């Protein structure tokens, strides 16, 4: 359909009727396709995955944020911008799509130009529509993803009734590191304070429940859902 539409305005002034008829056919096909599968309103043609991984201590991140804030207070916006630009730890999934939903309207807008004999203008308008791409970016915060992995590993240990002393130590370390990763996510702005406070409380409760080798199921269900909502 895209290739067919691209050649419509190239038929020339002597074939205006033929071009208009072709426009009608393409518009009808597009509307039918979109009616049957609305997801094709944005038809993906390319996906790019980009990772920004920040390895730093919480105190270091706090110091950088404080320095950026000081620059902003002094009106040094560009110095602050360079610091803040590095405060990201995430996976970006960039999807390039063809906006098929815009094609019927664009094609209909071309028809009056052909009727008026403005073939060159019709060509430009149609080509502009066909050359338009939409880029959407989905962001997955790495600290949140790591916290989720740690907690899922911790869940298996929390459910184990026969944990060894080594297992108990591993479980405690996983819960502590999950809390640390969530604090990093909060500092980097991947959610507001209200979103993280309940998760810190959940980790505190899990630590209490699993103390002295105690085990049980379902103790991490709530925090896993909270993490899923955050991501």
N, C-alpha and C positions, 0 to 999 in steps of 0.2 A: 504493500500500500504506500509506503514511504517513497519508494522508487517511482511508483506510478504517479503519485501526486507531484513529484519533483519535475516530471516532464509535461505536466498539464499546460502551464503557461508558456511553454516553448513552442506551441503549435502555430503561433503566428496569427496575424490579424485575419487572414483569409479563412481560418479554421476556428473562428470564435464559437460557432454553434457546437462544433465537435468538442472543443475544450470545455464548454459549459456542461455538456452532457457527461463528459468524463468526470468533471467536478461533482456532479450529482451522484454518480455511481460510487466514487470514492467516499463522499460524505456519508452515504447510506451504509456502506460497508463498515466505516469507522464507528458509526453510531450503533450498529448491530453488534460489533465486537465488544464495544464498551458496555453495552447493555447486558451482554452475556457474561462478561468478566470485568467488573468495575475496577479490579486491581490493576488492569492494564492502562488505567488513566495515566500512570507513570510506569512505563515499560523499561525495566532495568537493562542496560547494555554493557555496563562495566562496573566492577567493584574493586576498590583499592583499600588495603588495610595499612594503617600507619600507627606505629607505637611510639609513645613518649614515656620513657621509664625514668622516674626520679628515685634515685637511691640516696636517701639522706635521713639524718636523725631528726626527731621532732623539734629539738632545740634549735637545730640549724634552720629549719623551715620557719620557725617562729622569728628567728633573728632576721631572716631575709624579708619577711612580711613587715617587721618593725622598721627595717631600713627603708623599704618602699613607702611605708606610711610617712616616714620622716621626710623623704624626698617630696611627696605630694604636698605635705604641709608647707614646704619651702617653695612650692611652685615648680619643682624640678620634675615635670611630668615625664619627660623622655627617659631620665635616669630610672624613675620608678617603673616605667613600662618595660625596660630591659630586664629588670629584676623579676617582675611579675610574669613575664613571658616564659620564664623557666619553671614556674610553679605549676607543673602539670605532670600527672602520672596516669596515662590513659591509653586505651586502644580506640582509634578512630576508624570507623567503617564508612568510607565515602562511596556512595552509590550514584552513578551517573545514569540518568533515565531520559527517555524520549517522552515528552508530555503529550501523549496521544489525545488526551481529553481536550486539548486546545486546538487540535487540527480541524474539527468540523466548523468551529466558529471562524477560524482563520480562512478556511476555504470559502465559506459563505461570504466573507467580507471581500474576497477577491472577485466574486461573480459580478458585482456592479461595475467594477473597473473594466472587466472584459466587455460588458454590455456597452460601456461608454467609449470603447475603443482604446482604452488606456492600457494596452498590453504590457508595455515596459513596466508601468507601475504595478501591474498585477504580478509580473514575474518577480519583482523585488519584494513585494509583500509576501508572496507565497514562499520564496526562498528564505526570507527572514524567519518565517514560522517553522520551516523545516529544519533550519539550522539551530533552533533553540533547544538547549539541553538543560536539564534540572539536576543539580548536585545536592544531595541530602547527606548529612553526616550524623551517624549514631555514635555516641560516646559511651564507652564502658570504663569506669574508673578502676585502675589496676589495684589500688589498695582495698577497695570493696570486693573485687574479684578474689584477691588473695585471702581476705578475711573469710569469705564464703568457703574457699577450699580448706582453710585451716579448721573451720567449724565443722565441716562435713567429716574431716578426718577425726576431729575430736569426738564427734557423735558416735563413731564406731567404738572408740575406747570407752565412752561414757556408758554404752550399753553392755560392755563386757563385764560379766560378773566375776571373772577370774583374772582381773588385772594384776600385774606384778608391780613391784615398787617402781621399776623402770617405766612401765606403762603409765603409772600415776604421774610421774615426773614429766613424761612426754605430753600427757593430757594437760597438765598445768601450764606447760610452756606454750602449747598450741592456743589455749585460751588467752594467755597473756599477750601473745603475738597478734592474735585476732583483734584484741582491744587496741593494740598499738597501731595496727593497720587502719582501723576505724578512726582513730585519732588523727592519723595522717590524712585520711579522706576528708575529715571535718576541716582540718587546717587548710587544705587545698580547695575547699569550697564545693565539694561534691555532695551537697546537701546542707541544710541548716542545722543549728544546734538541737532544735526540737526533734529532728529526725534521728539523731544519734543517741540522745539521752536514754531512750527506752532500750536501745541495744546494749549500752553499757550496763544498764540495770539487769538485763537478761544474762549477760556474761557473769556478773556478780552472783546471780542466783544459781547459775550452772556450777560455778566454782564451789558454792556452798553445798549443793546437792551431791557433787561428786567427791567431796572431801572424805578422807578416811576410807577410800576405796569403794564408796557407795556407787551403785549403778542403777540405771533405769532407762526406759524408752520414752521418746516424745519430748524430752527436756529441751531439745534445740529446735523444735518445730516452729516456735514463734519467731525466734531470731532469724531463722532461715527465710521465713516469709518476709520479714522486715528488710533483709538484705536484697531479696528479690525485688521488692517494691522500689528500693533505692536504686538498683541497677536499671 
